[in-house]
């Protein structure tokens, strides 16, 4: 499992349009080989900063196949014009235990 993190900025005036356009990328992601999930995170301290977090089976599913199948072009057609500058795109892999609270009601 690979976690893709894309850190990006949008103009303050384009925030609502960007968030709406990102919601429309669902159909693109659903056609992508090896894709599992994606979510959009907005920075609390600077609301023009966002992170797209997506999970994939393999790095090549995102870096090669997503583009080769034309899905990257579709994705960028929806949201790319709203980016300020170029997003920083990095890929991560789990390296240890995932720590989670099982049930908030069980917390001390």
N, C-alpha and C positions, 0 to 999 in steps of 0.2 A: 504494500500500500504506500502510495506517495501522496504527500500533502503539498499542494501548490499554493503559494502565497504571493499575490500580486498587490503591491502597495502602489496606490495612485492618488492623484488629486483631480478635483473638478472645480470649476469656478463656483463661487457661492450662489450665483444666480441660476446655475444649472443643476443644483443638488436634486431637486424634485424630479426633473427630467431624467437624470442619471439613474436614480433609484427606480423609477418606473420602467426605464429601458432595460435595466438589469433584470427585473422580474420577467421580462419578455424573452430573456435568453434561455429560459427553462426548456423550451422545445429544441433548441440547438444542443444544449448539453445532453438531453435525453437520447439524441441520436449518436452521441460520441462513444466510440469503443473504449471500454475500460473506465468510464466515468462512474462515480458513485454519488457524489454530493457536491453542492456549492452553496455558499452563503456569502452575503455582503455584510461587512462590518464597517460602521462609521465611527470615526475617532470622536471621543467625547471632548477632548481639549481643542480640537481644530476640525470643525464639521466639514471642511473641504477635503479632508483626508479619508481615504477608504482602504480597506483590504478585502480582496476577494479570496476566500479560502475554498479550495476545491480538492477533492480526493479522487485519485486515479489508481488503477491497478499497477501501472508501470509508467515511468517517466516518459517513455516513447509514445504512450497513448496521448499525452498532452503535447509534447514537443514536436512530434513527427506526424502522427496519424490525424490529430485534430486539424492541423493545417492542410495536410495532403487531401483530406476528405472535403475541404472547402468550408469546414465549420468555423475555423478561425476567422475567415473573411466575413462570414455571416455575423459572428459575434461582434467583430469590430465595426461592421456596418450599423449595428444597433447602438453600441456604447462608445466606440472609439473616438468619435468626433467630440465627445464631451470630456475627454481626458485633457488635463493641463500637463504638458510634458509627456515623457515616456514612462510608463509604469515600471517599477522594479519587480521582476519576476524571479522567484527562487523556489526550489523544490526541496522538500525535506522527507526523511523517512524516520519512522519510529525506532528508537534505540533502547527502550526499556519499558518498564511497567507503566501502564496508564493509571493514574491516580484519580479516583472519583469517589464522591460521597454516595453511598448506596441509596439512602433515602433521607431527605432533609428532616423528616420527622424523627429519625433516629439520632440526630445530632445532639451532643451534650448541651 
